[in-house]
């Protein structure tokens, strides 16, 4: 009758090969006849893998410094007792000396009523080359015929799995695959470090202005990694935030000491004049609302501000319809070919946007007119306010000051950061 054997710990291996000549074993490969020297916590001081022919062998790689490894040993000891002659557990220790391990065994277990009968051995470079891993516990399953069944984590070592593997060496267990080339000093997911981009939840970068790099913004799609990258390079914070809120920069106001100011009207403002770069990479399945929420949090944290979309009562300009003058001898046509004027054919919404963008903060459309108009405006409408007002009047429009409640994005400095 075949017997079941489990090895736990780092066994010393004596093989007439150097570690550099040994390649890692794959599932189904024949395992060399390893020699385990300097066995601890056992009546034997040495044994070979072939001594357990006909048994299921499990090597459990262990460390006295490993928090997850220590409670696993009593569990394996219990499995040993349940299966009796069908199982043998050996702990393969990734530690510096037999003395360290022996003292640990005595202090942790064998000085109490919970005596551990399992043999312990030290790991060596040959064994590590055959069964490479970065994390412990690490369980290596070897069939009664001496072939590699699997390398798993500790969760797979159950009574049911042990019995099944003993009866059927072709059992499919969840493999533990450690990334041996992972470098914690390099960025995650770049060139496969730590995994591929399909593991990404989100990644963002925020930098100061990059000299020699043009201002630009846009979205790129990576159809291979199924990610979306949004970027805004060498741009002001307000321009960055327009991507979050989806409204024009003219509707951003700074609140300071309970006073409300349009940012673009300020002669100098860090929110207006400072340049930054921001980009975010996210899976292409992430909703627009979700990634905009991430962008908002990133920008607020890096800029030490708090933003929100809310209704604010604020002074503004109001565009209304009025009766046209009786005379048709208006000044509008005489500017058709004047290089200091811009000829426009726009609707009322477009006109208010143009006026706002050129210094009138904030222009609201209360004309209730869907019609387009043709109009010649000075290239600098706000600097030539009187002439701009006159031309608007001649078109049956009036621009007046007033107070309205408007939905704006408010920006406040966050003094708690």
Order of alpha helices (4+ residues) and beta strands (2+ residues): beta-beta-beta-beta-beta-beta-alpha-beta-alpha-beta-alpha-beta-beta-alpha-beta-beta-beta-alpha-beta-beta-alpha-beta-alpha-beta-beta-alpha-beta-beta-alpha-beta
